[in-house]
């Protein structure tokens, strides 16, 4: 009987696949898994080692929730205990336009390769962002009193 052993046959198939340029899914994702393991290891190492080697000079200012040299008051000064909504609106508008720039940057990098379709898509995106901006501006949401 001239039967090949199963391990030898699997090895032959493996070598044939490597010669043909076929890679297994493990080889495809191995760099990603290694990067994930490395980043997780670094994060855990940093969390564990920081209390051991970090400075241990504690004083009353360091344990305060807000360290700036000004004594903390129990109530905000503005609005008698309430923070105006305009602060939140300004923050949300900042986040909105910051995200807009994040979406526009890839277009700026690849504008010549995506052609007219990309230009139309980005134009629609800019119009969709500009309309609420103009509305908020006309309403006075960007005015500081």
NUKE-660976 format. One record per residue (C-alpha): residue number from 1; residue in three letters; z, y, x. Coordinates in Angstrom, 1 decimal. Each point is the difference from the previous one (the first is absolute). Example, Ala and Ser with C-alpha at 12.3 -4.5 7.8 and 13.67 -1.06 7.14 Angstrom:
BEGIN
+-----+------+--------+--------+--------+
| pos | code |     c3 |     c2 |     c1 |
+-----+------+--------+--------+--------+
|   1 |  ALA |    7.8 |   -4.5 |   12.3 |
|   2 |  SER |   -0.7 |    3.4 |    1.4 |
+-----+------+--------+--------+--------+
# end
This chain:
BEGIN
+-----+------+--------+--------+--------+
| pos | code |     c3 |     c2 |     c1 |
+-----+------+--------+--------+--------+
|   1 |  UNK |    0.0 |    0.0 |    0.0 |
|   2 |  UNK |   -1.0 |    3.4 |    1.2 |
|   3 |  UNK |    2.1 |    2.3 |   -2.2 |
|   4 |  UNK |    1.0 |    3.4 |    1.3 |
|   5 |  UNK |    3.6 |    0.9 |   -0.1 |
|   6 |  UNK |    0.9 |    2.6 |   -2.6 |
|   7 |  UNK |    1.5 |    2.4 |    2.6 |
|   8 |  UNK |   -3.1 |   -0.2 |    2.2 |
|   9 |  UNK |   -2.3 |    0.6 |   -3.0 |
|  10 |  UNK |    2.1 |    3.1 |   -1.0 |
|  11 |  UNK |   -0.2 |    1.3 |    3.5 |
|  12 |  UNK |   -3.8 |   -0.4 |    0.1 |
|  13 |  UNK |   -0.3 |    1.9 |   -3.3 |
|  14 |  UNK |    2.2 |    2.7 |    1.4 |
|  15 |  UNK |   -2.1 |    0.4 |    3.1 |
|  16 |  UNK |   -3.2 |    0.0 |   -2.0 |
|  17 |  UNK |    1.4 |    2.7 |   -2.3 |
|  18 |  UNK |    1.0 |    2.1 |    3.0 |
|  19 |  UNK |   -3.4 |   -0.4 |    1.6 |
|  20 |  UNK |   -1.7 |    1.1 |   -3.3 |
|  21 |  UNK |    2.2 |    3.1 |   -0.1 |
|  22 |  UNK |    2.1 |   -1.0 |   -2.9 |
|  23 |  UNK |    3.6 |    0.9 |    0.2 |
|  24 |  UNK |    2.9 |   -1.3 |   -2.1 |
|  25 |  UNK |    2.0 |    2.3 |   -2.2 |
|  26 |  UNK |    2.9 |   -0.3 |    2.3 |
|  27 |  UNK |   -2.0 |    1.4 |    2.9 |
|  28 |  UNK |   -1.3 |    2.8 |   -2.2 |
|  29 |  UNK |    3.5 |    1.2 |   -1.0 |
|  30 |  UNK |    1.8 |   -0.8 |    3.2 |
|  31 |  UNK |   -0.1 |    3.5 |    1.4 |
|  32 |  UNK |    1.3 |    1.4 |   -3.3 |
|  33 |  UNK |    2.9 |   -2.5 |   -0.1 |
|  34 |  UNK |    0.8 |    0.8 |    3.6 |
|  35 |  UNK |    0.1 |    3.7 |   -0.7 |
|  36 |  UNK |    2.2 |   -0.6 |   -3.1 |
|  37 |  UNK |    2.4 |   -2.1 |    2.1 |
|  38 |  UNK |    0.0 |    2.5 |    2.8 |
|  39 |  UNK |    0.7 |    3.0 |   -2.3 |
|  40 |  UNK |    2.7 |   -1.9 |   -1.9 |
|  41 |  UNK |    1.6 |   -1.1 |    3.3 |
|  42 |  UNK |    0.0 |    3.6 |    1.3 |
|  43 |  UNK |    1.5 |    1.3 |   -3.3 |
|  44 |  UNK |    2.8 |   -2.6 |    0.1 |
|  45 |  UNK |    0.6 |    0.6 |    3.7 |
|  46 |  UNK |    0.3 |    3.8 |   -0.6 |
|  47 |  UNK |    2.4 |   -0.4 |   -2.9 |
|  48 |  UNK |    2.2 |   -2.4 |    1.9 |
|  49 |  UNK |    0.1 |    1.7 |    3.4 |
|  50 |  UNK |    0.3 |    3.7 |   -1.2 |
|  51 |  UNK |    3.8 |   -0.2 |   -0.9 |
|  52 |  UNK |    0.7 |   -1.8 |    3.3 |
|  53 |  UNK |   -1.7 |    2.4 |    2.4 |
|  54 |  UNK |   -0.1 |    3.3 |   -2.1 |
|  55 |  UNK |    2.4 |    2.9 |    0.5 |
|  56 |  UNK |    3.4 |   -0.3 |   -1.6 |
|  57 |  UNK |    1.1 |    3.7 |   -0.1 |
|  58 |  UNK |    1.1 |    0.5 |   -3.6 |
|  59 |  UNK |    1.4 |    3.3 |   -1.2 |
|  60 |  UNK |    0.6 |    1.6 |   -3.3 |
|  61 |  UNK |   -3.4 |    1.6 |   -0.1 |
|  62 |  UNK |   -1.8 |   -3.3 |    0.6 |
|  63 |  UNK |    1.6 |   -1.7 |   -3.0 |
|  64 |  UNK |   -0.9 |    2.8 |   -2.4 |
|  65 |  UNK |   -3.0 |   -0.7 |   -2.3 |
|  66 |  UNK |   -1.8 |    3.1 |    1.1 |
|  67 |  UNK |    0.3 |    1.3 |    3.5 |
|  68 |  UNK |   -1.3 |    3.5 |    0.5 |
|  69 |  UNK |    3.0 |    2.2 |    0.8 |
|  70 |  UNK |    0.4 |    1.3 |   -3.6 |
|  71 |  UNK |    2.8 |   -1.2 |   -2.1 |
|  72 |  UNK |   -1.2 |   -2.1 |   -2.9 |
|  73 |  UNK |    0.7 |    1.4 |   -3.4 |
|  74 |  UNK |    0.5 |   -2.3 |   -3.0 |
|  75 |  UNK |   -2.6 |    1.8 |   -2.1 |
|  76 |  UNK |   -3.4 |    1.4 |    0.9 |
|  77 |  UNK |    0.0 |    3.8 |    0.2 |
|  78 |  UNK |   -3.4 |    0.3 |   -1.8 |
|  79 |  UNK |    0.0 |   -0.3 |   -3.8 |
|  80 |  UNK |    3.8 |   -0.5 |   -0.5 |
|  81 |  UNK |   -0.1 |   -3.8 |    0.8 |
|  82 |  UNK |   -3.6 |   -0.7 |   -0.9 |
|  83 |  UNK |   -3.0 |   -0.1 |    2.4 |
|  84 |  UNK |   -3.1 |    1.6 |   -1.5 |
|  85 |  UNK |   -2.8 |   -2.3 |   -1.0 |
|  86 |  UNK |   -2.5 |    2.0 |    2.2 |
|  87 |  UNK |    1.5 |   -1.6 |    3.1 |
|  88 |  UNK |   -1.0 |   -3.4 |   -1.4 |
|  89 |  UNK |   -3.4 |    1.2 |   -1.1 |
|  90 |  UNK |   -0.7 |    1.4 |    3.4 |
|  91 |  UNK |    1.0 |   -3.2 |    1.6 |
|  92 |  UNK |   -2.2 |   -2.0 |   -2.3 |
|  93 |  UNK |   -3.0 |    2.3 |    0.6 |
|  94 |  UNK |    0.5 |   -0.4 |    3.7 |
|  95 |  UNK |    0.0 |   -3.8 |   -0.3 |
|  96 |  UNK |   -3.1 |    0.1 |   -2.2 |
|  97 |  UNK |   -2.0 |    2.1 |    2.4 |
|  98 |  UNK |    1.3 |   -1.9 |    3.0 |
|  99 |  UNK |   -1.3 |   -3.2 |   -1.6 |
| 100 |  UNK |   -3.3 |    1.8 |   -0.7 |
| 101 |  UNK |   -0.4 |    0.6 |    3.7 |
| 102 |  UNK |    0.8 |   -3.6 |    0.8 |
| 103 |  UNK |   -2.8 |   -1.1 |   -2.3 |
| 104 |  UNK |   -2.5 |    2.6 |    1.3 |
| 105 |  UNK |    0.5 |   -0.8 |    3.7 |
| 106 |  UNK |   -1.9 |   -3.4 |   -0.1 |
| 107 |  UNK |   -2.9 |    1.8 |   -1.7 |
| 108 |  UNK |    0.0 |    2.6 |    2.7 |
| 109 |  UNK |   -0.2 |   -2.8 |    2.6 |
| 110 |  UNK |   -2.7 |   -2.0 |   -1.7 |
| 111 |  UNK |   -2.0 |    2.7 |   -1.8 |
| 112 |  UNK |   -3.3 |   -0.7 |    1.7 |
| 113 |  UNK |    0.1 |   -3.7 |   -0.6 |
| 114 |  UNK |    0.9 |   -0.1 |   -3.8 |
| 115 |  UNK |   -2.7 |    2.5 |   -0.9 |
| 116 |  UNK |   -0.5 |    1.6 |   -3.4 |
| 117 |  UNK |    2.2 |   -2.5 |   -1.9 |
| 118 |  UNK |    3.0 |    1.0 |    2.1 |
| 119 |  UNK |   -0.8 |    3.7 |   -0.4 |
| 120 |  UNK |   -0.1 |   -0.3 |   -3.8 |
| 121 |  UNK |    3.2 |   -2.1 |   -0.1 |
| 122 |  UNK |    1.9 |    2.5 |    2.2 |
| 123 |  UNK |   -1.3 |    2.9 |   -2.0 |
| 124 |  UNK |    1.3 |   -1.6 |   -3.2 |
| 125 |  UNK |    3.3 |   -0.6 |    1.7 |
| 126 |  UNK |    0.3 |    3.6 |    1.2 |
| 127 |  UNK |   -0.9 |    1.3 |   -3.5 |
| 128 |  UNK |    2.6 |   -2.3 |   -1.5 |
| 129 |  UNK |    2.7 |    1.4 |    2.3 |
| 130 |  UNK |   -1.1 |    3.6 |   -0.2 |
| 131 |  UNK |    0.1 |    0.3 |   -3.8 |
| 132 |  UNK |    3.8 |   -0.7 |   -0.2 |
| 133 |  UNK |    0.6 |    2.2 |    3.1 |
| 134 |  UNK |   -1.8 |    3.0 |   -1.7 |
| 135 |  UNK |    1.9 |   -0.7 |   -3.2 |
| 136 |  UNK |    3.4 |    0.0 |    1.8 |
| 137 |  UNK |   -1.0 |    3.2 |    1.9 |
| 138 |  UNK |   -1.1 |    1.7 |   -3.3 |
| 139 |  UNK |    3.3 |   -1.0 |   -1.6 |
| 140 |  UNK |    2.0 |    1.6 |    2.8 |
| 141 |  UNK |    1.4 |   -3.2 |    1.4 |
| 142 |  UNK |   -0.6 |    1.1 |    3.5 |
| 143 |  UNK |    1.8 |    3.4 |   -0.4 |
| 144 |  UNK |    3.4 |    0.4 |    1.6 |
| 145 |  UNK |    2.3 |    2.3 |   -2.0 |
+-----+------+--------+--------+--------+
# end
